[in-house]
Amino acid sequence: MTDCIFCKIIAGTIPTTSVYRTEQVTAIRDLNPQAPTHILLLPNKHLASVAEAQPEDEALLGALFLAAKRVAEQENVGSYRLVVNTGAQAGQSVFHLHVHLLGGRAMSWPPG
């Protein structure tokens, strides 16, 4: 997508430093962190949200969660929360599927 900020980051047209990258996933630090560790995990393939995922995206969705595990280990975060917002009412502001990895502080429940 030509107007998607996350697609531009993944393509390298918007410079950023990735903390983790594979063929399927790119992880970057959130510019507005909500916890001491706040990393966004982006599928390299554009999907607007989980609601648009198809059966052929199953491996990609699994890769996102395995990448989250690896990034948490890399960042030495033992306890963390993974958040996926789907749709504007749920708080999704960038319509490219992404997983928030939040850690480094106690998390309360319910989250929102």
N, CA, C and O atoms as CSV, one atom per row, in Angstrom:
chain,resi,resn,atom,element,x,y,z
A,1,MET,N,N,0.850,-1.188,0.000
A,1,MET,CA,C,0.000,0.000,0.000
A,1,MET,C,C,0.888,1.241,0.000
A,1,MET,O,O,1.828,1.336,0.789
A,2,THR,N,N,0.600,2.158,-0.853
A,2,THR,CA,C,1.458,3.323,-0.998
A,2,THR,C,C,1.257,4.366,0.089
A,2,THR,O,O,2.157,5.170,0.334
A,3,ASP,N,N,0.103,4.379,0.749
A,3,ASP,CA,C,-0.145,5.399,1.768
A,3,ASP,C,C,-0.056,4.859,3.196
A,3,ASP,O,O,-0.366,5.592,4.135
A,4,CYS,N,N,0.345,3.639,3.388
A,4,CYS,CA,C,0.423,3.014,4.716
A,4,CYS,C,C,1.787,3.302,5.345
A,4,CYS,O,O,2.822,2.927,4.794
A,5,ILE,N,N,1.781,3.962,6.490
A,5,ILE,CA,C,3.044,4.318,7.157
A,5,ILE,C,C,3.854,3.081,7.532
A,5,ILE,O,O,5.081,3.096,7.425
A,6,PHE,N,N,3.192,2.011,7.971
A,6,PHE,CA,C,3.936,0.808,8.338
A,6,PHE,C,C,4.525,0.133,7.099
A,6,PHE,O,O,5.628,-0.408,7.164
A,7,CYS,N,N,3.813,0.155,5.980
A,7,CYS,CA,C,4.377,-0.396,4.738
A,7,CYS,C,C,5.614,0.402,4.327
A,7,CYS,O,O,6.593,-0.169,3.846
A,8,LYS,N,N,5.569,1.716,4.517
A,8,LYS,CA,C,6.723,2.560,4.182
A,8,LYS,C,C,7.904,2.262,5.100
A,8,LYS,O,O,9.050,2.245,4.652
A,9,ILE,N,N,7.629,2.028,6.381
A,9,ILE,CA,C,8.699,1.668,7.329
A,9,ILE,C,C,9.316,0.327,6.921
A,9,ILE,O,O,10.538,0.192,6.880
A,10,ILE,N,N,8.480,-0.650,6.624
A,10,ILE,CA,C,8.964,-1.976,6.236
A,10,ILE,C,C,9.789,-1.894,4.955
A,10,ILE,O,O,10.809,-2.572,4.829
A,11,ALA,N,N,9.351,-1.065,4.003
A,11,ALA,CA,C,10.054,-0.922,2.725
A,11,ALA,C,C,11.327,-0.089,2.852
A,11,ALA,O,O,12.163,-0.096,1.948
A,12,GLY,N,N,11.484,0.631,3.969
A,12,GLY,CA,C,12.669,1.439,4.169
A,12,GLY,C,C,12.553,2.860,3.644
A,12,GLY,O,O,13.536,3.601,3.670
A,13,THR,N,N,11.373,3.264,3.167
A,13,THR,CA,C,11.217,4.633,2.679
A,13,THR,C,C,11.034,5.632,3.818
A,13,THR,O,O,11.265,6.827,3.639
A,14,ILE,N,N,10.625,5.151,4.977
A,14,ILE,CA,C,10.643,5.951,6.202
A,14,ILE,C,C,11.685,5.308,7.094
A,14,ILE,O,O,11.522,4.161,7.512
A,15,PRO,N,N,12.757,6.032,7.391
A,15,PRO,CA,C,13.840,5.427,8.173
A,15,PRO,C,C,13.427,5.152,9.623
A,15,PRO,O,O,12.778,5.967,10.279
A,16,THR,N,N,13.820,4.005,10.077
A,16,THR,CA,C,13.648,3.617,11.476
A,16,THR,C,C,14.643,2.502,11.750
A,16,THR,O,O,15.200,1.908,10.827
A,17,THR,N,N,14.852,2.231,13.000
A,17,THR,CA,C,15.728,1.136,13.377
A,17,THR,C,C,14.862,-0.027,13.839
A,17,THR,O,O,14.141,0.082,14.832
A,18,SER,N,N,14.934,-1.121,13.127
A,18,SER,CA,C,14.170,-2.290,13.559
A,18,SER,C,C,14.943,-2.999,14.671
A,18,SER,O,O,16.174,-3.044,14.663
A,19,VAL,N,N,14.199,-3.546,15.617
A,19,VAL,CA,C,14.827,-4.307,16.698
A,19,VAL,C,C,14.843,-5.798,16.371
A,19,VAL,O,O,15.525,-6.587,17.026
A,20,TYR,N,N,14.068,-6.171,15.332
A,20,TYR,CA,C,13.987,-7.575,14.926
A,20,TYR,C,C,13.400,-7.579,13.524
A,20,TYR,O,O,12.490,-6.808,13.220
A,21,ARG,N,N,13.924,-8.451,12.674
A,21,ARG,CA,C,13.389,-8.523,11.310
A,21,ARG,C,C,13.600,-9.920,10.750
A,21,ARG,O,O,14.679,-10.502,10.863
A,22,THR,N,N,12.549,-10.435,10.147
A,22,THR,CA,C,12.617,-11.693,9.414
A,22,THR,C,C,11.962,-11.465,8.053
A,22,THR,O,O,11.569,-10.347,7.719
A,23,GLU,N,N,11.853,-12.525,7.287
A,23,GLU,CA,C,11.180,-12.448,5.997
A,23,GLU,C,C,9.709,-12.071,6.152
A,23,GLU,O,O,9.111,-11.493,5.244
A,24,GLN,N,N,9.126,-12.404,7.313
A,24,GLN,CA,C,7.693,-12.186,7.515
A,24,GLN,C,C,7.337,-11.044,8.464
A,24,GLN,O,O,6.233,-10.506,8.384
A,25,VAL,N,N,8.253,-10.664,9.363
A,25,VAL,CA,C,7.915,-9.736,10.444
A,25,VAL,C,C,9.017,-8.698,10.634
A,25,VAL,O,O,10.206,-9.004,10.539
A,26,THR,N,N,8.594,-7.462,10.903
A,26,THR,CA,C,9.502,-6.389,11.307
A,26,THR,C,C,9.035,-5.866,12.654
A,26,THR,O,O,7.839,-5.654,12.853
A,27,ALA,N,N,9.965,-5.653,13.583
A,27,ALA,CA,C,9.630,-5.118,14.905
A,27,ALA,C,C,10.368,-3.801,15.107
A,27,ALA,O,O,11.568,-3.694,14.853
A,28,ILE,N,N,9.617,-2.796,15.573
A,28,ILE,CA,C,10.174,-1.467,15.815
A,28,ILE,C,C,9.705,-0.962,17.174
A,28,ILE,O,O,8.697,-1.432,17.701
A,29,ARG,N,N,10.431,-0.012,17.735
A,29,ARG,CA,C,10.002,0.614,18.982
A,29,ARG,C,C,8.870,1.598,18.680
A,29,ARG,O,O,8.898,2.313,17.678
A,30,ASP,N,N,7.876,1.617,19.570
A,30,ASP,CA,C,6.766,2.554,19.423
A,30,ASP,C,C,7.254,3.967,19.708
A,30,ASP,O,O,7.998,4.181,20.665
A,31,LEU,N,N,6.849,4.928,18.893
A,31,LEU,CA,C,7.257,6.321,19.081
A,31,LEU,C,C,6.561,6.982,20.273
A,31,LEU,O,O,7.024,8.008,20.770
A,32,ASN,N,N,5.462,6.404,20.729
A,32,ASN,CA,C,4.717,6.924,21.869
A,32,ASN,C,C,4.529,5.787,22.880
A,32,ASN,O,O,3.415,5.296,23.063
A,33,PRO,N,N,5.614,5.372,23.533
A,33,PRO,CA,C,5.543,4.164,24.372
A,33,PRO,C,C,4.595,4.315,25.559
A,33,PRO,O,O,4.539,5.354,26.217
A,34,GLN,N,N,3.857,3.240,25.805
A,34,GLN,CA,C,2.918,3.172,26.917
A,34,GLN,C,C,3.454,2.314,28.062
A,34,GLN,O,O,2.756,2.084,29.050
A,35,ALA,N,N,4.673,1.851,27.929
A,35,ALA,CA,C,5.346,1.046,28.946
A,35,ALA,C,C,6.847,1.187,28.695
A,35,ALA,O,O,7.251,1.605,27.610
A,36,PRO,N,N,7.684,0.843,29.686
A,36,PRO,CA,C,9.133,0.932,29.471
A,36,PRO,C,C,9.596,0.181,28.219
A,36,PRO,O,O,10.498,0.639,27.518
A,37,THR,N,N,8.990,-0.955,27.945
A,37,THR,CA,C,9.231,-1.669,26.685
A,37,THR,C,C,7.926,-1.637,25.909
A,37,THR,O,O,6.909,-2.156,26.368
A,38,HIS,N,N,7.957,-1.029,24.738
A,38,HIS,CA,C,6.768,-0.978,23.877
A,38,HIS,C,C,7.256,-1.113,22.440
A,38,HIS,O,O,7.779,-0.174,21.839
A,39,ILE,N,N,7.066,-2.299,21.925
A,39,ILE,CA,C,7.552,-2.639,20.586
A,39,ILE,C,C,6.358,-3.040,19.730
A,39,ILE,O,O,5.451,-3.730,20.196
A,40,LEU,N,N,6.368,-2.602,18.481
A,40,LEU,CA,C,5.333,-2.975,17.522
A,40,LEU,C,C,5.867,-4.052,16.603
A,40,LEU,O,O,6.954,-3.915,16.041
A,41,LEU,N,N,5.114,-5.113,16.449
A,41,LEU,CA,C,5.466,-6.204,15.540
A,41,LEU,C,C,4.542,-6.105,14.336
A,41,LEU,O,O,3.320,-6.188,14.466
A,42,LEU,N,N,5.138,-5.928,13.167
A,42,LEU,CA,C,4.401,-5.681,11.932
A,42,LEU,C,C,4.595,-6.835,10.967
A,42,LEU,O,O,5.731,-7.240,10.719
A,43,PRO,N,N,3.512,-7.376,10.415
A,43,PRO,CA,C,3.722,-8.336,9.327
A,43,PRO,C,C,4.244,-7.573,8.114
A,43,PRO,O,O,3.762,-6.479,7.824
A,44,ASN,N,N,5.208,-8.124,7.412
A,44,ASN,CA,C,5.754,-7.458,6.235
A,44,ASN,C,C,4.741,-7.410,5.094
A,44,ASN,O,O,4.854,-6.570,4.201
A,45,LYS,N,N,3.764,-8.295,5.117
A,45,LYS,CA,C,2.654,-8.276,4.156
A,45,LYS,C,C,1.578,-7.351,4.725
A,45,LYS,O,O,1.253,-7.437,5.909
A,46,HIS,N,N,1.030,-6.478,3.901
A,46,HIS,CA,C,-0.019,-5.578,4.377
A,46,HIS,C,C,-1.325,-6.332,4.592
A,46,HIS,O,O,-1.866,-6.949,3.675
A,47,LEU,N,N,-1.812,-6.267,5.812
A,47,LEU,CA,C,-3.163,-6.683,6.182
A,47,LEU,C,C,-3.692,-5.542,7.036
A,47,LEU,O,O,-3.012,-5.124,7.973
A,48,ALA,N,N,-4.866,-5.031,6.750
A,48,ALA,CA,C,-5.381,-3.894,7.506
A,48,ALA,C,C,-5.626,-4.257,8.968
A,48,ALA,O,O,-5.393,-3.441,9.860
A,49,SER,N,N,-6.095,-5.476,9.214
A,49,SER,CA,C,-6.392,-5.905,10.587
A,49,SER,C,C,-6.570,-7.418,10.612
A,49,SER,O,O,-6.545,-8.076,9.572
A,50,VAL,N,N,-6.747,-7.950,11.796
A,50,VAL,CA,C,-7.015,-9.390,11.931
A,50,VAL,C,C,-8.291,-9.750,11.179
A,50,VAL,O,O,-8.409,-10.849,10.639
A,51,ALA,N,N,-9.243,-8.824,11.146
A,51,ALA,CA,C,-10.519,-9.089,10.479
A,51,ALA,C,C,-10.344,-9.381,8.995
A,51,ALA,O,O,-11.206,-10.021,8.393
A,52,GLU,N,N,-9.256,-8.931,8.396
A,52,GLU,CA,C,-9.012,-9.176,6.978
A,52,GLU,C,C,-8.159,-10.413,6.721
A,52,GLU,O,O,-7.954,-10.786,5.566
A,53,ALA,N,N,-7.666,-11.047,7.759
A,53,ALA,CA,C,-6.822,-12.231,7.579
A,53,ALA,C,C,-7.619,-13.364,6.944
A,53,ALA,O,O,-8.805,-13.550,7.215
A,54,GLN,N,N,-6.938,-14.103,6.103
A,54,GLN,CA,C,-7.523,-15.234,5.397
A,54,GLN,C,C,-6.823,-16.514,5.850
A,54,GLN,O,O,-5.771,-16.441,6.484
A,55,PRO,N,N,-7.385,-17.683,5.538
A,55,PRO,CA,C,-6.739,-18.933,5.930
A,55,PRO,C,C,-5.272,-19.016,5.490
A,55,PRO,O,O,-4.454,-19.599,6.201
A,56,GLU,N,N,-4.930,-18.451,4.344
A,56,GLU,CA,C,-3.541,-18.512,3.884
A,56,GLU,C,C,-2.609,-17.625,4.719
A,56,GLU,O,O,-1.391,-17.691,4.551
A,57,ASP,N,N,-3.160,-16.802,5.610
A,57,ASP,CA,C,-2.349,-15.951,6.490
A,57,ASP,C,C,-2.050,-16.607,7.844
A,57,ASP,O,O,-1.439,-15.985,8.713
A,58,GLU,N,N,-2.471,-17.834,8.019
A,58,GLU,CA,C,-2.300,-18.527,9.295
A,58,GLU,C,C,-0.831,-18.568,9.730
A,58,GLU,O,O,-0.524,-18.277,10.886
A,59,ALA,N,N,0.058,-18.918,8.837
A,59,ALA,CA,C,1.481,-18.994,9.189
A,59,ALA,C,C,2.025,-17.612,9.546
A,59,ALA,O,O,2.849,-17.485,10.452
A,60,LEU,N,N,1.576,-16.589,8.849
A,60,LEU,CA,C,2.014,-15.224,9.134
A,60,LEU,C,C,1.559,-14.788,10.527
A,60,LEU,O,O,2.330,-14.171,11.263
A,61,LEU,N,N,0.333,-15.099,10.889
A,61,LEU,CA,C,-0.164,-14.744,12.225
A,61,LEU,C,C,0.631,-15.481,13.306
A,61,LEU,O,O,0.942,-14.908,14.351
A,62,GLY,N,N,0.951,-16.728,13.057
A,62,GLY,CA,C,1.790,-17.473,13.991
A,62,GLY,C,C,3.187,-16.876,14.087
A,62,GLY,O,O,3.771,-16.813,15.169
A,63,ALA,N,N,3.718,-16.438,12.949
A,63,ALA,CA,C,5.050,-15.818,12.934
A,63,ALA,C,C,5.073,-14.549,13.766
A,63,ALA,O,O,6.081,-14.255,14.408
A,64,LEU,N,N,3.977,-13.786,13.769
A,64,LEU,CA,C,3.905,-12.572,14.594
A,64,LEU,C,C,4.062,-12.902,16.080
A,64,LEU,O,O,4.801,-12.228,16.798
A,65,PHE,N,N,3.369,-13.933,16.527
A,65,PHE,CA,C,3.437,-14.279,17.946
A,65,PHE,C,C,4.770,-14.915,18.323
A,65,PHE,O,O,5.272,-14.677,19.422
A,66,LEU,N,N,5.341,-15.701,17.453
A,66,LEU,CA,C,6.677,-16.246,17.734
A,66,LEU,C,C,7.727,-15.138,17.725
A,66,LEU,O,O,8.678,-15.175,18.506
A,67,ALA,N,N,7.558,-14.161,16.849
A,67,ALA,CA,C,8.464,-13.012,16.846
A,67,ALA,C,C,8.334,-12.238,18.153
A,67,ALA,O,O,9.335,-11.771,18.695
A,68,ALA,N,N,7.117,-12.098,18.663
A,68,ALA,CA,C,6.914,-11.406,19.941
A,68,ALA,C,C,7.674,-12.116,21.058
A,68,ALA,O,O,8.309,-11.468,21.890
A,69,LYS,N,N,7.612,-13.423,21.075
A,69,LYS,CA,C,8.352,-14.207,22.081
A,69,LYS,C,C,9.848,-13.950,21.966
A,69,LYS,O,O,10.526,-13.733,22.971
A,70,ARG,N,N,10.360,-13.974,20.743
A,70,ARG,CA,C,11.790,-13.767,20.530
A,70,ARG,C,C,12.219,-12.344,20.898
A,70,ARG,O,O,13.284,-12.153,21.485
A,71,VAL,N,N,11.410,-11.362,20.561
A,71,VAL,CA,C,11.738,-9.974,20.906
A,71,VAL,C,C,11.709,-9.784,22.417
A,71,VAL,O,O,12.578,-9.106,22.965
A,72,ALA,N,N,10.735,-10.363,23.096
A,72,ALA,CA,C,10.675,-10.264,24.562
A,72,ALA,C,C,11.931,-10.866,25.184
A,72,ALA,O,O,12.491,-10.300,26.123
A,73,GLU,N,N,12.371,-11.999,24.670
A,73,GLU,CA,C,13.608,-12.610,25.167
A,73,GLU,C,C,14.803,-11.704,24.881
A,73,GLU,O,O,15.648,-11.496,25.751
A,74,GLN,N,N,14.873,-11.178,23.692
A,74,GLN,CA,C,15.965,-10.294,23.283
A,74,GLN,C,C,16.017,-9.036,24.158
A,74,GLN,O,O,17.099,-8.539,24.470
A,75,GLU,N,N,14.846,-8.524,24.552
A,75,GLU,CA,C,14.750,-7.308,25.360
A,75,GLU,C,C,14.790,-7.599,26.865
A,75,GLU,O,O,14.689,-6.683,27.682
A,76,ASN,N,N,14.937,-8.883,27.223
A,76,ASN,CA,C,14.951,-9.310,28.631
A,76,ASN,C,C,13.688,-8.921,29.379
A,76,ASN,O,O,13.746,-8.472,30.524
A,77,VAL,N,N,12.557,-9.094,28.730
A,77,VAL,CA,C,11.258,-8.824,29.334
A,77,VAL,C,C,10.636,-10.172,29.677
A,77,VAL,O,O,10.257,-10.936,28.789
A,78,GLY,N,N,10.536,-10.459,30.987
A,78,GLY,CA,C,10.012,-11.759,31.405
A,78,GLY,C,C,8.500,-11.839,31.377
A,78,GLY,O,O,7.940,-12.878,31.029
A,79,SER,N,N,7.833,-10.756,31.740
A,79,SER,CA,C,6.369,-10.690,31.705
A,79,SER,C,C,5.978,-9.570,30.764
A,79,SER,O,O,6.556,-8.484,30.796
A,80,TYR,N,N,5.004,-9.840,29.936
A,80,TYR,CA,C,4.613,-8.837,28.955
A,80,TYR,C,C,3.183,-9.067,28.517
A,80,TYR,O,O,2.608,-10.134,28.736
A,81,ARG,N,N,2.626,-8.054,27.901
A,81,ARG,CA,C,1.273,-8.132,27.354
A,81,ARG,C,C,1.367,-7.931,25.851
A,81,ARG,O,O,2.109,-7.074,25.371
A,82,LEU,N,N,0.608,-8.727,25.117
A,82,LEU,CA,C,0.474,-8.554,23.676
A,82,LEU,C,C,-0.919,-8.013,23.397
A,82,LEU,O,O,-1.910,-8.569,23.870
A,83,VAL,N,N,-0.997,-6.936,22.634
A,83,VAL,CA,C,-2.273,-6.293,22.335
A,83,VAL,C,C,-2.421,-6.178,20.823
A,83,VAL,O,O,-1.504,-5.751,20.122
A,84,VAL,N,N,-3.593,-6.568,20.338
A,84,VAL,CA,C,-3.938,-6.398,18.928
A,84,VAL,C,C,-5.284,-5.677,18.887
A,84,VAL,O,O,-6.311,-6.239,19.267
A,85,ASN,N,N,-5.269,-4.439,18.427
A,85,ASN,CA,C,-6.503,-3.673,18.270
A,85,ASN,C,C,-7.040,-3.918,16.866
A,85,ASN,O,O,-6.290,-3.872,15.891
A,86,THR,N,N,-8.337,-4.176,16.768
A,86,THR,CA,C,-8.966,-4.446,15.479
A,86,THR,C,C,-10.149,-3.511,15.308
A,86,THR,O,O,-11.202,-3.711,15.914
A,87,GLY,N,N,-9.976,-2.491,14.484
A,87,GLY,CA,C,-11.025,-1.509,14.235
A,87,GLY,C,C,-10.855,-0.259,15.078
A,87,GLY,O,O,-10.238,-0.283,16.143
A,88,ALA,N,N,-11.413,0.824,14.582
A,88,ALA,CA,C,-11.264,2.131,15.229
A,88,ALA,C,C,-11.833,2.141,16.648
A,88,ALA,O,O,-11.222,2.724,17.543
A,89,GLN,N,N,-12.981,1.513,16.872
A,89,GLN,CA,C,-13.566,1.507,18.212
A,89,GLN,C,C,-12.715,0.742,19.218
A,89,GLN,O,O,-12.829,0.969,20.422
A,90,ALA,N,N,-11.873,-0.152,18.743
A,90,ALA,CA,C,-10.984,-0.904,19.626
A,90,ALA,C,C,-9.666,-0.176,19.845
A,90,ALA,O,O,-8.819,-0.645,20.605
A,91,GLY,N,N,-9.481,0.977,19.181
A,91,GLY,CA,C,-8.271,1.756,19.366
A,91,GLY,C,C,-7.257,1.626,18.241
A,91,GLY,O,O,-6.152,2.155,18.353
A,92,GLN,N,N,-7.603,0.937,17.158
A,92,GLN,CA,C,-6.657,0.827,16.047
A,92,GLN,C,C,-6.600,2.159,15.322
A,92,GLN,O,O,-7.619,2.662,14.847
A,93,SER,N,N,-5.399,2.732,15.240
A,93,SER,CA,C,-5.243,4.025,14.570
A,93,SER,C,C,-4.443,3.916,13.274
A,93,SER,O,O,-4.549,4.787,12.411
A,94,VAL,N,N,-3.652,2.868,13.129
A,94,VAL,CA,C,-2.939,2.599,11.880
A,94,VAL,C,C,-3.504,1.290,11.338
A,94,VAL,O,O,-3.435,0.254,12.000
A,95,PHE,N,N,-4.056,1.343,10.140
A,95,PHE,CA,C,-4.744,0.185,9.604
A,95,PHE,C,C,-3.813,-0.699,8.781
A,95,PHE,O,O,-3.991,-0.921,7.583
A,96,HIS,N,N,-2.810,-1.187,9.505
A,96,HIS,CA,C,-1.889,-2.243,9.081
A,96,HIS,C,C,-1.769,-3.088,10.351
A,96,HIS,O,O,-1.306,-2.605,11.384
A,97,LEU,N,N,-2.183,-4.332,10.267
A,97,LEU,CA,C,-2.145,-5.205,11.431
A,97,LEU,C,C,-0.824,-5.062,12.170
A,97,LEU,O,O,0.239,-5.065,11.549
A,98,HIS,N,N,-0.884,-4.938,13.493
A,98,HIS,CA,C,0.327,-4.903,14.300
A,98,HIS,C,C,0.012,-5.389,15.706
A,98,HIS,O,O,-1.113,-5.270,16.193
A,99,VAL,N,N,1.032,-5.936,16.337
A,99,VAL,CA,C,0.933,-6.437,17.703
A,99,VAL,C,C,1.795,-5.534,18.580
A,99,VAL,O,O,2.973,-5.314,18.298
A,100,HIS,N,N,1.185,-5.014,19.651
A,100,HIS,CA,C,1.933,-4.231,20.635
A,100,HIS,C,C,2.507,-5.198,21.663
A,100,HIS,O,O,1.767,-5.998,22.235
A,101,LEU,N,N,3.796,-5.138,21.901
A,101,LEU,CA,C,4.432,-5.875,22.988
A,101,LEU,C,C,4.741,-4.841,24.068
A,101,LEU,O,O,5.549,-3.935,23.863
A,102,LEU,N,N,4.085,-4.989,25.222
A,102,LEU,CA,C,4.231,-4.053,26.333
A,102,LEU,C,C,4.824,-4.789,27.524
A,102,LEU,O,O,4.348,-5.863,27.893
A,103,GLY,N,N,5.858,-4.220,28.124
A,103,GLY,CA,C,6.457,-4.858,29.287
A,103,GLY,C,C,7.271,-3.862,30.099
A,103,GLY,O,O,7.395,-2.689,29.744
A,104,GLY,N,N,7.818,-4.361,31.192
A,104,GLY,CA,C,8.666,-3.531,32.027
A,104,GLY,C,C,7.928,-2.811,33.144
A,104,GLY,O,O,8.524,-2.011,33.865
A,105,ARG,N,N,6.632,-3.088,33.297
A,105,ARG,CA,C,5.850,-2.528,34.394
A,105,ARG,C,C,4.658,-3.451,34.648
A,105,ARG,O,O,4.318,-4.292,33.816
A,106,ALA,N,N,4.043,-3.281,35.795
A,106,ALA,CA,C,2.848,-4.067,36.116
A,106,ALA,C,C,1.703,-3.622,35.213
A,106,ALA,O,O,1.542,-2.432,34.941
A,107,MET,N,N,0.917,-4.575,34.757
A,107,MET,CA,C,-0.242,-4.300,33.908
A,107,MET,C,C,-1.510,-4.529,34.734
A,107,MET,O,O,-1.599,-5.493,35.494
A,108,SER,N,N,-2.466,-3.653,34.581
A,108,SER,CA,C,-3.733,-3.834,35.307
A,108,SER,C,C,-4.752,-4.529,34.412
A,108,SER,O,O,-4.563,-4.661,33.203
A,109,TRP,N,N,-5.839,-4.968,35.043
A,109,TRP,CA,C,-6.914,-5.634,34.306
A,109,TRP,C,C,-8.241,-5.145,34.827
A,109,TRP,O,O,-8.369,-5.025,36.045
A,110,PRO,N,N,-9.222,-4.857,34.038
A,110,PRO,CA,C,-9.210,-4.952,32.581
A,110,PRO,C,C,-8.374,-3.848,31.954
A,110,PRO,O,O,-8.188,-2.787,32.548
A,111,PRO,N,N,-7.873,-4.101,30.754
A,111,PRO,CA,C,-6.939,-3.152,30.150
A,111,PRO,C,C,-7.580,-1.891,29.596
A,111,PRO,O,O,-6.885,-0.880,29.488
A,112,GLY,N,N,-8.824,-1.880,29.246
A,112,GLY,CA,C,-9.376,-0.689,28.634
A,112,GLY,C,C,-10.770,-0.474,29.021
A,112,GLY,O,O,-11.389,0.497,28.586
